[in-house]
Amino acid sequence: MSCAPVNRLKRSIGVIARYAQVPVQTLIIDTDSPMLRKGWRFGMRPSLPISYRLRLGRRFDPSPDVDAFVAELESYFHTELRRGPSCE
């Protein structure tokens, strides 16, 4: 399984943050189940119980450079998801 399952982020997150002048707060959700990950088929039954761990991530202030903002956010997610329990 890939440890950094992040698709390319859309510019819209940076545009919204810039125009609204609000920061973007990240949240990392770790789980011990493959349920709802890429490749999970609808209707598949997961093994129970399922454990989740939520981590409050970094907060990103809005930037006038939307492309740089999105690139930094994407890089952050790739780095953080490599640290998750499924990659250890």
C-alpha positions in Angstrom: 0.0 0.0 0.0 1.2 3.5 -0.8 2.0 5.6 2.3 1.2 8.9 0.6 -2.2 8.4 -1.1 -2.7 12.1 -1.9 -4.0 13.1 -5.3 -3.0 16.5 -6.7 -4.7 19.2 -4.8 -6.9 21.7 -6.6 -6.1 25.4 -6.6 -9.6 26.2 -5.2 -8.4 25.6 -1.6 -5.8 28.3 -2.0 -8.2 30.6 -3.8 -10.9 30.2 -1.1 -8.4 30.8 1.7 -7.0 33.9 0.0 -10.3 35.5 -0.7 -11.9 34.6 2.6 -8.6 35.5 4.5 -8.9 32.5 6.7 -6.3 29.8 7.5 -6.6 26.2 6.5 -6.4 23.8 9.4 -5.3 20.3 8.5 -6.5 17.1 10.2 -4.8 13.7 9.8 -7.0 10.6 10.3 -5.1 7.4 10.9 -6.9 4.0 11.0 -6.0 0.4 11.3 -8.5 -0.6 8.6 -8.3 -0.4 4.8 -12.0 0.6 4.7 -12.6 3.7 2.5 -9.1 3.8 1.3 -8.3 3.9 -2.4 -9.4 0.6 -3.9 -12.0 -0.1 -1.3 -15.1 -1.4 -3.1 -18.5 -0.3 -2.1 -20.4 -2.9 -0.2 -17.2 -4.7 1.2 -17.5 -5.5 4.8 -14.6 -4.4 7.0 -13.0 -6.4 9.8 -14.2 -5.1 13.2 -13.4 -3.3 15.4 -11.9 -0.4 13.6 -9.7 2.1 15.4 -9.2 5.7 14.4 -6.7 8.3 15.6 -7.2 12.0 14.8 -4.2 14.3 14.7 -4.6 18.1 14.5 -2.1 19.1 11.8 -0.4 22.2 10.8 -2.4 25.4 10.2 -1.7 27.2 6.9 -2.2 31.0 6.7 -3.7 32.2 3.4 -1.2 33.4 0.8 -1.4 35.7 -2.2 0.6 33.0 -4.2 -2.1 30.3 -4.6 0.2 27.9 -6.5 2.9 28.1 -3.8 0.2 27.7 -1.1 -1.2 24.5 -2.7 2.3 23.1 -3.3 3.2 23.6 0.3 0.0 22.0 1.5 0.4 19.0 -0.8 4.0 18.5 0.3 2.9 18.7 4.0 0.3 15.9 3.5 2.8 13.7 1.7 5.2 14.1 4.5 2.7 13.6 7.3 1.1 10.5 5.7 4.5 8.8 5.4 4.6 9.0 9.2 1.3 7.3 9.7 0.9 3.8 11.3 0.4 2.0 7.9 3.9 3.1 6.9 5.7 1.9 10.0 
